[in-house]
Amino acid sequence: MTKEEVTILHEVMQRMIDRCNADREDFKSRIIEDYSGRCMYGETTYALEISALTCLLQAIMTFPELLYDLDNHPIAQYEPISNFRTDSLGYSTVIY
């Protein structure tokens, strides 16, 4: 994923936390700038670490307009985010 895509997904998580008064312990997210996932052989990319994939799905379903706000988010000019992978880190999930 690109830095821009990861940043926007992180923003969606944060807005959901703020608007829904969600427990911040259950909805953690952070951007990783140099993630190297499985079969990447030393290559790095941007990634989003989240407490659980269901947290991100809940955020997107609650505020889908945040992903496609043309005035504020240029990601809406691109194709939908579709070529991402996930890794489970035991206590969290990384989307990259």
C-alpha positions as CSV (number, residue, x, y, z in Angstrom):
1,M,0.0,0.0,0.0
2,T,1.1,3.5,-0.5
3,K,1.8,6.0,2.3
4,E,-1.3,7.9,1.3
5,E,-3.5,4.8,1.4
6,V,-2.2,3.8,4.8
7,T,-2.6,7.4,6.2
8,I,-6.2,7.6,5.1
9,L,-7.1,4.2,6.6
10,H,-5.4,5.3,9.8
11,E,-7.4,8.5,9.7
12,V,-10.7,6.5,9.3
13,M,-9.8,4.5,12.4
14,Q,-9.0,7.6,14.4
15,R,-12.2,9.4,13.4
16,M,-14.3,6.4,14.3
17,I,-12.7,6.3,17.7
18,D,-13.4,10.0,18.2
19,R,-17.0,10.0,16.9
20,C,-18.2,6.8,18.5
21,N,-16.4,7.2,21.8
22,A,-14.9,3.7,21.2
23,D,-12.6,2.2,23.8
24,R,-9.1,3.3,22.5
25,E,-7.6,0.0,23.9
26,D,-9.8,-2.0,21.5
27,F,-9.2,0.2,18.5
28,K,-5.5,0.9,18.2
29,S,-3.8,1.7,14.9
30,R,-0.4,3.0,14.0
31,I,1.4,3.5,10.7
32,I,4.6,1.5,10.0
33,E,6.8,3.2,7.5
34,D,9.2,0.3,6.8
35,Y,7.3,-2.9,7.1
36,S,8.7,-6.0,5.5
37,G,6.1,-8.8,5.3
38,R,6.2,-12.4,4.3
39,C,7.9,-13.2,1.0
40,M,9.0,-9.6,0.6
41,Y,12.7,-10.6,0.8
42,G,13.9,-7.4,2.5
43,E,11.7,-5.0,0.5
44,T,9.8,-2.5,2.7
45,T,6.5,-0.7,2.3
46,Y,4.0,1.3,4.3
47,A,1.6,-0.6,6.5
48,L,-1.1,-0.1,9.1
49,E,-1.0,-2.0,12.3
50,I,-4.5,-2.4,13.8
51,S,-5.7,-4.2,17.0
52,A,-8.0,-6.4,14.9
53,L,-9.2,-6.5,11.3
54,T,-12.7,-6.2,12.5
55,C,-11.9,-2.8,14.0
56,L,-11.0,-1.4,10.5
57,L,-14.1,-3.0,9.0
58,Q,-16.3,-1.5,11.6
59,A,-14.7,1.9,11.0
60,I,-15.1,1.7,7.2
61,M,-18.7,0.5,7.5
62,T,-19.5,3.3,10.0
63,F,-17.9,6.1,8.0
64,P,-17.5,5.0,4.3
65,E,-17.6,8.6,3.2
66,L,-14.2,9.1,4.7
67,L,-12.6,6.9,2.1
68,Y,-14.1,8.9,-0.8
69,D,-14.1,12.5,0.2
70,L,-12.9,14.1,-3.0
71,D,-12.4,17.5,-1.4
72,N,-10.1,16.3,1.4
73,H,-8.7,13.0,0.3
74,P,-7.1,12.5,-3.1
75,I,-7.3,8.7,-2.7
76,A,-10.8,9.0,-4.1
77,Q,-9.2,9.8,-7.5
78,Y,-7.5,6.4,-7.5
79,E,-8.8,2.8,-7.9
80,P,-10.2,1.3,-4.7
81,I,-7.6,-0.1,-2.4
82,S,-7.6,-3.8,-3.5
83,N,-4.1,-5.1,-3.7
84,F,-3.2,-5.4,0.0
85,R,-2.0,-8.2,2.2
86,T,-2.4,-8.9,5.9
87,D,-0.2,-10.5,8.5
88,S,-1.2,-11.6,12.0
89,L,1.2,-10.6,14.7
90,G,-0.6,-12.5,17.4
91,Y,-2.0,-9.5,19.2
92,S,-2.6,-7.3,16.2
93,T,-3.0,-7.4,12.4
94,V,-0.8,-5.6,9.8
95,I,-2.3,-4.5,6.5
96,Y,0.3,-3.7,3.8
